Amino acid sequence: MTHSKRATRALQALTERDPALAALSLWCQHRDADGLEAAAETTGSVIRYGPDFAALPPHEQIGLAGHHILHVALQHSDRMAVMAARLGDGFAPDLWQIASDAIVNEAIVQAGHALPRPALTLSKLLGRLNEQGGLADWDCERLYRRMADTPEGAGRARRQAQEDGQKPDLRPGGGDGAGQGKDKGGTGEAEWRAHLARAMAAGAAAGFGLGVLGRRMADLPAPRIPWEVVLRRLLARATLHRPEPVPLRPSRAWLAGAGRAVQIGAPLPPFQPRTRWQGTAPRIVLGLDCSASLADDTLRLLLAEVQTIALRVQASLHLLTFDEGLHHDMSLDPATARATLAALDLPQGGGTDFRPVIARAGELAPSALIILSDMDGPTGPRPPFPVIWAAPQPDPKQASFGHVLSLAG
């Protein structure tokens, strides 16, 4: 396909007005297309420019081209596909569109460019949501969850987007569900990190444009392992069948060594007990803190992962719900765990005390205990089994024992 004629003038102007965006534009595919709902749209690394783009004044063309170049460089299209795959039917594409547009538009405005007015920006959206911070504090995933976690937040965000005349301009790209794949243009996450680092360095050296923002954007791609992958590793390690000693039965190696020692009159070797594989099936205990503010999609994702692991390793599941005391103490069928949990009548509010749930888990002799909580409460002494703390906040407080896992990203 031929290069866009509609965007040529704006892209040429970027070479003088914004070295960082100009460098990033070289890694994007620019195409002309008719029938677009917006003036331009992005899918993966492909930017399509419609007739409405050509009708804009030159300074707004430059800003809008930069808007879509940033969508590509920040991999918003592929991250949208990854988020949709993770959340399934619970994913709200319009809220992802709002989050990504707000962040990109804020960056473009702070870089000194113009956008067609009115434009949805991060500062306006955060004001509507009664939140603080800026580009250094919010990435797309965190902003999406802030809006999607409550009907009130989603409603406020949608009203702000409607007031600003936002139109959908982002389509899911070729994300592979793990955030590590390559888009249709053949550029993967690691390559885009390298392109962004070089482009921002060039812009910073020039002293104007996007480069003046430096690394102060939380949405800049950084290498990170999805929490689902970490959880799988932790549970796989905890539920792994391990050999255990049988103290009253000697090992075959010891019998052979002892027989040889008797033949030659040497001292018997040190006793080595026989080992056997554990005969009991692994058990995963799930502790749900009723006082914690856990979003439905977060709980659904975690349960889906735990169910999959339990079925794969043939582990039993046991559910404990609690706040300052225990409320539910029941076995779960891994195949129907989500439906069972959805039907539970869970208490609201109250304080949190982890000691009763950890003590009860100890009586069940678990392979691992997973506690879904906001991490605010007394824990007691370290138990003799692995504990995984699953917290909804991006930067949860550290526990005195166990592995703390953030579900925010």
N, C-alpha and C positions, 0 to 999 in steps of 0.2 A: 504494500500500500504506500501511497505517496505521502510525503510530509505535509502537515497542515499549512495551507496558504493563509487561513484566517489568523493564525497565531504567529506568523513569521515576524511581523513588525514588533509585537510585544516581546517575543523571545530575543530578538536582536537588541531591543532597548535594555533588556536585563543585563547584558554584558557590561554596560556602563553604569547602570543604576544599582545592581545587586550582584556582585561576583559570586556569592554563595548560591543564590537561586539559579544563576546562569550556569554554574558548574553542574548543579543537580539536574537541570533541564536536559543535559546531554544524555542522561541515563533514562529518560522518559521517551515514550513513543507518542508523537503528536499527530493526530489525525483529524480531518474534517468529517462531520457527520450531520445529517439532517434529521429532523423529527425528535430532537432532544427536548425534554421538559424544561431543563435548565440551560443556561448559556453555554455551559461545558459540564462534562462529567468524567469521572475516573473509574476505571476498572483495572486492578492490578497496576501495571506500569504504563497503561495506555490512557492517554488523555484525549477526549473527543471534544471538538469545538463546534458549536452549532451556529446558525445564522444570527442568533441574538448576541453572540460574542462579538461578531464583526460590527454590530450596531453600537457597541459601547465606545465611549471616548478613549483615547489612547492610554491615559493614566489608569483608568479602571481596567482596561485590558491587561495591563502589566500586573496590577494587583491580583486579578482573577487568575491569570496564568500562574502567578506565584502560589496562589491558594491551592491549585491542583498539583503543582509540582511538589508542594509540601505534603499533600495527601499521599502522593506516590512515595516520596522519600521516607515518610514516617510509616509506610506500609499500612495505612488505614484500611485499604480495601482487603488485603489479606488477613489482617487482624480481625476485621469484621466477619470474614468467613470462618475463622477459628472460633470466635465467640459464638457465632450461630451454631457451629457444630457442637460446642460444649453445652450450650443451653437448650438446644432443640426448640421445641414449641414455645418455650418461655422467653426466647430472644425477641427483643423489640428493635427492629432495624432502624426505626425513626429516631429512637433515643441514641443509638450509636451514631447516626448521622448528625444529630444535634451536638453530641460530645466532640466529635472530630472536627466539625465546622467551627465550633466555638474556640477550640484550641488553635486551629490553623489561622482563623481570622484574627485572633489576638496577636499571634506572632507576626502576621503580615502587617497589621497596623503598627505594632511596635517597631517593625523594621522600616517604617516610613513610607509605606505604600498605601494607595487608595483602593477602596472596594466599592462596588455598587451599593448604594444606601437604600434602606437601612441594612446593616450587617450584624449578624449574631456574633457576639464576642464573648470570650470567657468571663470578662469582668461583669458584663451585664447578666450573664447566666448565673454566676455565683451570687450576685446580688439578689436575683429572683429566688434562689434556693437558700438564702440567708447563710451562705458559707463565706469563708475567708480564703485568702491565698491568691495565687496567680499561676503563671506558666511553670514556675519552679516547683509547684506543689501538686499539680493535677495532671495525670495522664488519662488517656481515653478510657481505659478499663476502670479506673477508680471513679471517674466522672460518670461513666455509664451506670455503675452500681449505685452511686449516690442518687441518681434519678430513678433507677428501676426498683430500688429497694422498697419504696413506698408509693402508693397511688398519688399522694399529695405532691411528692417530688416530681413524678412523671408529669402530672398535670401542669405544674408550674413551668417546667421546662418546655412542654409543648405550647403553652400559651405564649412564652417568650419567643419561641421559634416562629409562631404564627404572626406575632406582631412585627417581627423582622422580615417577614416575607420569605422565609427560607424555603428552598426547593430542593428535593432530593438530587444530589449530584455525585453520589458514591454508590458503587455496585460491588458486591462481594467478589473478591479475586480468587486466586488459586491457592488459598491457604490449605495446608495438608492436615489441619487438626492439631498440629503440635507447635506451630509457630516457627518451624525451622525449614520449611519447604522453599521452593523457588516459584516465582510468579511466571506468567506466560512469557515474559521478556527474558527469562533465564537468570534474573538477579535475585539472589537469596538474601537472608537476613544479615549474614556476616558481610556480604558485599556492600549492602546499603549502609551498614555501620561505618565501613571504611570510606564510602563516598561522602557520607555526612561529615565525618571527621575532617577530611581534606577540604570539603567545601566550606565548612565553618571556619577552618583555619585561614583559608583564603579571604573570606569575608572579614574576619577579625583583623587581618593584616591591612586590608583596605580601609577599615574604620567606618564603614557604613553598610546599610542593608541588613540582611538576616544575620550576618556574622557578628554584629554587635551584641546579639543575645548570648553569644558564647555557648556554654553548656548549661545554661540556666533553664532549659526546657525539660521538664520531667517526662515528656512524651518522646524524647529522643530514644531510639531503640538501644537497649542494653541487654547483654547476654543474661538470660535467666531461665531457670528450669521450671516448667509448670508444676504447681503443687501436686497435681494428680500423679506425675511421674515420681516425685519424692515420696508420696504416700504409698505408691505401689512398692517402691524399694524397701521402705521401712516395714510394711506388712509382710512382704515376701521374706525378709530376713527373720521377722518375729515368728512366722508360722512354718518356717523350714523344719522338717523332721531331722532331728539330730540323734546320733547314737548315745546311749546312756550305759554306764557300767553296771554289771551284775556282780556284786562283790564276792559272792560265795562260789562262783564258777570261774576256773582259770581260763585264760585265753589259749588258743591253739599254739601260738608262738611260745608261750611260757611252758606248755607241756613238752614241746619239742626241745626247748632249751634245758628243761629239767631232766628229760630223758638222756640227753647227751651228757649232762653234768654227772649223772649217776654212773654212766658207762665209764667215764674217765676219772671218776673220783673227785671231781671238782665241786666247789660250793654251789648250792642251788642259786639260780638267778633271782633277782627281786620279783615278787609276785606281781602278775599282770592280770587283772580281772577281765573276763569276757565282756564284750559290749553287745548291745542289741538296739534295734531301732525303736523309737518311742511308739507304743501301741495306741496311745490315745490320739483322737483327732484334735487338731488345733481349734481354739475357740477365740473369737474376737468379741470383746465387750465394747459396746457403744454407749457412752455416757452423754446424754443431751441435757445441757443446762437450760432449764425453762426460763430463767431470768435473763438470759442473753438475747440480744437483738440480732437474731439470725434470719437473713432474708430467705425467702422460699427457694430461689434459684440456687443459693449457696448450699442449703440443706439437701436439695435434690441432687446436685452435683456430687456432694460428698457421699450420699447414700448410694448413688449409682456406682461410684468407685469401690466402696466397701462391698456392695453386692457382688460385683464382678470378681473381686479378689476372693471373697468367701466361696463362690462357686468354683473358681479355678483351683483353689487349694483344698476344697472340700472341708472348709471350716464351718463351725456352727457360729451363729450370731446370737448375742444376748443384749437386750436393751435395758438401760437404766436411765430414767428421767429424774431430775433432781433440781432443787434450788438450795434451801438450807437443810433439806432432808430428802429422802427418796420418795418418789411418787409412783413410778411404774418399774416393775422388775419382772421381765418376761423374755422368753425365748422368741427369736424371730426366724421365720423361714426366709433364707436369702432371696428366694424367687419372688416373694410377696412383701418384702420388707417395706418398700416405699408406700404401698397401699395400706399396710398396717399402721405405719406411722401417721399417715394422713388422717386416719380415722380416730386417732387418740385425742382425748380431751386434755390439753396441756394447760397447767396453771400459768397465769401471767404475773409478772412482777416478783417482788420478794428478793431476798439477799441470796448469796451463793456461798456454799461450804463444800469443798471438794473431799473432805475427809470421809463422810459416810459413803460416797460413791466409790472411792478408792478401797475402802475397807470391804464393801460388798463385792467388788470386783476380785479382791484377793481370795474370797471364799469360793469364787468360781474358777480359780486357777487358770486365768486367761493366758493365751499366747501374747496378746497385746490389748491394751485399753486405749480407746480413742475417746477423747473428751472434747465435745463441741462447746466452746465457751468463750466469753470475752475476757477470761483470765483474771477476774477480780474476786478473790476469795482465798481463805486459808487452805493449804494443801496437805499439811502434816508431813510425816517422814517419807523418805523415798521407798516405794514398794519394790518387791523382788521381781517385777515383771515390767516389760517395756510400756511406757506411757507416751502417747502422741497427743499433743494439745493442738486442736484445730480451731483457730481463731478467725473471726470474720474481718478484723481490722487489718489495714495494710502493714502496720508496724506494731504487732502485739508485744506486750511486755514479756520478758523472759521468766520462765518458771525455774524453781529451784532444782528440778529434775525433769527428765524426759525431753522429747524433741518438740519444739514449738513450730507450727506450720501455719502460715498465713494463707487464707483462702481468698484473699482480695484480688489476687492477680491471675 
